[in-house]
Amino acid sequence: MVDIRGFIQENIKKLVAESSNRMYREPIIAFADAKDPEFEGIKKITHEKHMLPEEWMPEGRTIVSYYIPFSRDLMEKNRSHEYVAKEWAVAYIETNNLIKEINAKLAEALKKFGIETVWQLPANSFDDEKLMACWSQRHIAYIAGLGTFGQNNMLITDKGCSGRYGSFIIDYYIEPSVKSRKEKCLYKRNGSCGKCMELCPVQALTPVGFDRYKCNERVWQVDAFYHDLAECDCCGKCLLGPCAIWDRGSQAE
């Protein structure tokens, strides 16, 4: 009998490794029970329109969540750039495309085992007024156990927070991953950091919270600046502090 958990993990890692560039480190993958009660809590944390797994796939049993960490070289390019490195904007576009490719190929591969998959977000998957996703990849990753939220409002995993997330639902049960709840944000742990607040070019991050409207304005300015590229509403400066890379349970830089 095929080990579906191993099959999924192996294929996601393979597709990332075979991508057309070398801007990634090895991804990490986690699994969540579609009936996990923490999904109900997302509506309170984000907003009432956030979808539950059963609203998207009634017969779904497992959510597969994965994190694709960027390379140190790519992070350094954006860290040293006075604005936003074009390589970073390109990486944003290409990684979004890679995530779509991973989900589509896994969906096709899993069909051979009689497993159905849902991954394509509905057209109204983003609330333009509240600036919140109706399927938050970071919150899904949190429930799956990939990490905890830092002061920069990003999920800090065992491989840091500088990367992208993807997920899909399957109608096959896989034992949920052990949830990582260890506090990795040094600011939240003991107040010793706060670098992300210093790095934010528009002061969207403060000790009292996150101003998503300032952040949203900034990322669309970047998109306009790189008008020769496809849509690239990104910035990433707050992802380049000590939590950018997390190595074996402790911050590496």
Buried (B, 14 or more C-beta within 10 A) or exposed (E): EEEBBEBBBEBBBEBBEEBEEEBBBEBBBBBBBBBBEBBEEBEEEBBEBBBBBEEBBEEBBBBBBBBBBBBBEBBBBBBEEEBBBBBBBBBBBBBBEBBEEBBBBBBEBBEEEEBBBBBEBEEEBBBEEBEBBBBBBBBBBBBBBBBBBBBBBBBBBBBBBBBBBBBBBBBBBBEBBEBBEEEBBBBBEEEEBBBBBEBBBBEBBEEEEBBEEBBBEBBBBBBEBBEEBEEBBBBBBBBBBBBBBBEEEEBEB
